């Protein structure tokens, strides 16, 4: 970072640490006035590798200007702040319809764990993760274990020199084909110890004995990988937390993984709204849009509460699973509806990229229901002070949306076209006017 830019970042930092609303406002202005915003927003690649390389360049530019360093400590390459700064960062990228760099999504998993359980590793590697020069893949799942991590078999055995030798197989590693580091959950205890015999370690993706086999999705994009470990030597100082304490580390990072993806929903919903306005929509489709809007409101209220607790140092525990369920439902409904549109085959490269990127995270869940009164209750709760809205957000509407309030479309499907067109992708949340 140049001296001039560094002085500007340091000058802003002092105010942004306490004035998060000001950080939101200034970052929003930065994104609006960015001379390469259209290039970023419209970028699309058939190759996952090309997409990740593009996202790395975006991260480097954001890092140069200092914006993606808020929420991370100075000791790890950040400029201070907490989880609320990072949540506002994701929100504003979504509101600007600028895709969050893929590496930054995955950073939310290893980053907090490294800071808490291995500050030395955090100081060594997080600066590279923030500036886009490196990124980390998460090696948890195995072919014979599924999601039951307590039964995993990849094993790390301590050698005479105090280091570990790792052997085993991992599957479905996100960004595995391009990651430079791997966060690996291994077994260091006997199989019968289950979760009490697990250890978290960091492995270099190019270390001798590591084999990465990309996995092609239905779209042809290679975003996941199978990773094989054959007598891979790992230094003792790469252990994250305590030996046999990997389960504690995994449960800690899951709190961050499960609630973050909600901010991407705003971008997808904005794109869907654009499609519906351009191509027309039926009353049933507009009613569906209103229902998804309320699901977004409820999910964001829930995740905003989670972010506040994380910023206060509160352990969320299993409650973070509720965040993931709410977000998954909205993502699935939004992606499914776009795929069902009559003109869905006439896609752009940007559409192909978005659908391919969303596929690994899709979960089939039942659509939401509920009465109009229940939907109204969610909206009122989301707009109430202290319930859901993060600093800088005025409940359902931001400063630029004053006066545009109302309920979602009625269950009877009488909402007119204005209901869809009233949603502005630049607002804090979709603001829908009830025209029934």
N, C-alpha and C positions, 0 to 999 in steps of 0.2 A: 504494500500500500504506500502510495506517495505521501510525502510529508504534508502537502496541502490537504489531501483527502483525509489523512489521519487526524489533522487538527479539526476538521469539520466534524468527523465522527465523534471525537472526544468532546467537542463543544456540545453536540446534541445529547450525548450520553448523560450528562449531568441532569438535564431536564427530564429526559425520557424515563429515568429510573422511577420517578414518582408520578409523572404525568403521562400515564399510558394512553389516555385519550389524545394527547398531543402527538404521541408516537403514531397512533392510528391515522390521525388527520394528515400528518406530514408524509407518511408512507403512502397513503392513498393519493396524495398530490404527486408524489414521485412517480408512481405507477401510471397515473393519468398523463403526465407530461413526458414519459419515457419515449425517446425517439425510435427505439426498436421494439416498442410494445406490440405492434402489429406482427412483426416477425416472430416474436415469442408466442403470441396468442394463436397464430395460424400455423405454426411449425408442425409438420407431420412426417412420419417416417415409417416405411414398411418394415424396416429392420429395427429390432429392439436395441441392438448395439449402437446404431446411429442415433436413436432417440436418447439413449443414456449419455452419449457423448455430447449431444446438444444441451441436455440438462446440466451437464458438468460445466459447460461454458456459461450458462445462465447463472449458476451458483457462483462462479468466479466473478461475474460482473456485479452481482448483488453483494458479494463479500467485499469487493473493492470499494463499493459505496457504503458499506457498513450495515445494510439493513437486515441481513439474515444473521447477524452476530448478536442481536439483542435476545435475551433469554438464556444466554450461555455465559458462564463465568470467565473472567479474564484469564484465569489460570489454564483454560482450555481453548483459548483463541477467541473467546467472545468478548463482549463489552459490558457484561452484567445484565441484571434483570432476572426474571423467572419465567415459569410456564405460561403466565398470562401474556407476556410479550410474544412468546412463540405462537400462542393461539391467535392473537391479533394478526400476526404475520400471515398465518395460513388463511384466516378469514379475508384479509384484504386481497391476497392473491386470487382467491376464489371470486370475490366480488368484482375484480377487474377481469375475470374470465381468463386469467393467465395460469396455465397449468403449474401446479407445485412441482418442482424438480423431483424426479423419482428418488434420487439419493437423499433428499431431505425427509421424505416420508420414512425411509428405513433408518435414518439417523435417530428418529425418536425412539427406536428400540434399544440400540446399544448405548446411545449417548448418556441417558440418565443412569444406566447401570454402571457404566465406567466411572462416572463422576462419584457415585456413592461407594462402590466396592473396589475400584482400582484407580484412584486419582492420578497415579503416576502414568498409567496407560492413557488416561483421558488427556493429560497434558501433552503426551507424545503424539497421539493420533487424532484427537478431535479437531485441531486446527486444519488438518488436511481434509477431514470430512466436511468441514464448514466451507472451505474454499473450492470444493469440487475436484480436488486433485486425487482424492481417494474416496472409496466408499466400502461399506461392509455388508456382507451377506450373512443371513441367520441360518445356521445349520442345526435344526432341532429334530425335525421329523425323520423317521426311518421307514423303510418298506415294510418291516414286520411289526412295527409299533403303532403306526398311525398317529393319532393324537394323544395316545397314552404314553406320555414322556417317561413315566416311571418305569417302563419296561424296555427302554432303549438299550442297545447292545454295543454301540461304538465305545471302545474302551481306551483308556489312557493308563499306562503302567509307568510308575516311577522307575527311572534307571539309576545306576550307581552314581551318576554325576548330579543327581537331584532333578534332572529334567524329565520330561514325559515322552513316551512313545505312543502315538495314537494309531489305532487300526479300526476300520469300520466303514459304514456307508450311510450317507444322508440323502434325503430326497426333497424335492419341492423347495429348493433354496432360492428365494427371491433375489434377483440381480446376481445370482451365482455366476452366470457366464462372464460377467465383467468386473465383479468385486475384486478388490485388492486385499481385503482382510475378511476373515470368516469368524463369526462368533459361534463356537461349537459347544454343545452340551454333551459331555462324555460321562461314561461310567468309570469311577475310580474305586468303588466299593463292590462287594459281592452282589450278584443279581437279586438275592433275596432282600437286600437292603432297600431296593426300589428307589424312591425319591431321596432317601438319606444317603445314598451312595453316588450322587451325581456331582459333577464339577463343571464350571463354565471356564472355557479357555479361549484365547484369541490365537488364530492360526493364520500365517501368511498364505494367500491363495496360490502363490508361486513356489511354496516350499517344496523341496524334494519329497516325492511320495504322494503329493496331492494331485488327483485327477478330476477335472471338472468336465462333465458331460452335459451340454445344453439340452433342455427339453423343449420341443416345439409345441406351442399351443395349437388349437384348432385354426387360429388365424395365421399360423406359420411363424409367429413371432417367438423368439427364443428368450423369454424373460425369466425362466426358471431353470434349475440345473440339478442334476444328481452329482454328488461330490463323494469321491472315494479317498480313503486315507490308508496308506500302506506304509507302515513303519515311519510315520511322520514325526520327526523330533521337534518338540515344543519346549522352549525354555520355561523354567519354573516361574519366572516373573510375568509370564503371560497368563497366569491364573487370575481370574476375576473373582474376588471374594475369597472364601475359605475352601480348602480341599474338602470335598463331600458336602459343600454348602451351595452347590449350583442351583438347587431347587429354589432357595431363597432369592437368588439373583434372578432366576427366570420369572418368578411370581412378581418381583418388583418391576421388571421391564414390561410385563404384560399390562400393567396399569396404564402405561403410556401408549402401547400399541393399540389398544382396543378403542380408545376414544378419539384418536386424532383424525381418522378418515372422514369424520362427519363434515369437515370443512370442504371436502371435495364435492359434496352433494350439491352445494349451491351452484357450482360451475355447471354440473350436469343438468340441473333443473333449468338454469338459464338457457342452455343450449336447446333443451327440449321446448321451452317456451318459444324460442325463436323459430323452431321448426313448425310449431303449431300455428303461429301467426302467419308465417309465410305460406304454408300449405293448406291452411284451413283446419277446422276441427269441429267435431260433432258435440252436441250437448253432453253426451256420455264422457267424451274425452275431457271436456272442460270440468265436469264434475270430478273425474279422476284426478286432474291436475290439482284441484282444491284439496282433495283428500291427501295427496302427497305433500302439499304445502303444510298441512297441519302435522303430518308425520315429521317433516323437517323441523317445524317449530318445537315439537316435543323432544326430538332427538337433540337439537341444539341446546335446549334448556337443560337437559340432562348432562350433556358433555361440558357445558359451561360450568355447571356445579362441580363436576369432576376436576376440571382445570383449576378452579379456585382451591379445592382441597389439596391437590398436588402442590400448588404454589405455597400453601401453608404447611407443607410437610406431612399431611395426613395420609395414612395408608388406606388405599381404596379397597384393596382385596378383591373378592369375588364380585363386588358390585360393579366393577368395570365391564363385566360380561353383558350387563344390561345395555350399556352404551353401544357395544358391538352389535347386539341384536337389533336395536332401534335403527342404527345407521345402515346395517345390512338390508333391512326391509326397504328403506327408502332407495338405496342404490339399486337393488334388484328391480323394484317397480319402475324406476326411471329408465334404466337401461332396457328393460323388457318392452316398455311402451315405445321407445324410440325404434326398437327392432321391429315392432308390429305395424308401424306406419306404412300405408300403401306405397309410398315412395322411398321406403327404407333401402331398397337396392341401389338407388342412385346416390351412393355415398361418396364423400370426398376422402382424401387421404387422412385428413384430420379425424373424420369419423372412424376410419379403420384403426387409427392409432388409439383413440379413446376406448373403443370397444375391446381391442386386444389388451390394453393395459388394465381394464377393469375385470377381465374374465377371471383371473386367479382369485379375486376377492369376492366373487358372487356367491351368495348363499340363497337357496330356495326357501322362502318363507311365505306364509299365508299373507294376503293383502290385508290392510287394516280396515276396520269398520268403525262403528260408533255413530252416535246420533249427532245432530247439529249442535245440541246443547253441550255435548262432551267436547266437540271440536272447538266451540266458542270458549269453553273453559280453559283449554290448552292455550289458546291465543291470548286470553286475558292474563293467564298466569305468566306466560312468556314476556308480556309487556310490562308486568308489574315490576316496580323497583326491587332489585336484589334477587330476582328470580330469572336466571338464565342469561340475561344480557351481560356481556363483558364490558369493561370500561371503554367509553367512547361510543357505545351503542345505546340508542334511546328506545330500547324495547324492540317493537316490531319495525320501527322506521328509524333511519339515520337522519342527520341534519338536513340532507337534501331531499327527504321524503316527507317533510312536515305536512300534515293535513290529509295524507293519503292513508286512511285507515279503514278497517271494516272486517267483516267475517269472510271465511272461505265460502265458495259457492255452496248453495243449498243441496241437500241430498236429493231433491227432486229433479235436479239437472236443468234448472231454468236460467242459469247464469248465461249472460250474453257474451259475445266475443270480447267486450271490454275487460272482462274478468282476466283473461289471459294476457291481454296487452298491458294491463296495469302493473304487471310484474316487471320491475326494473332490475336487471342484473347488477347494477351498481349500488343497490341498496343493501343494508345489513342483512336483511332477510327478504324473501319474496313478500311483497306487499300487495294483497289481492283485494280489490274493491268488490263488494257484493252488489251486483246489478240485478238481482232477482226481483 
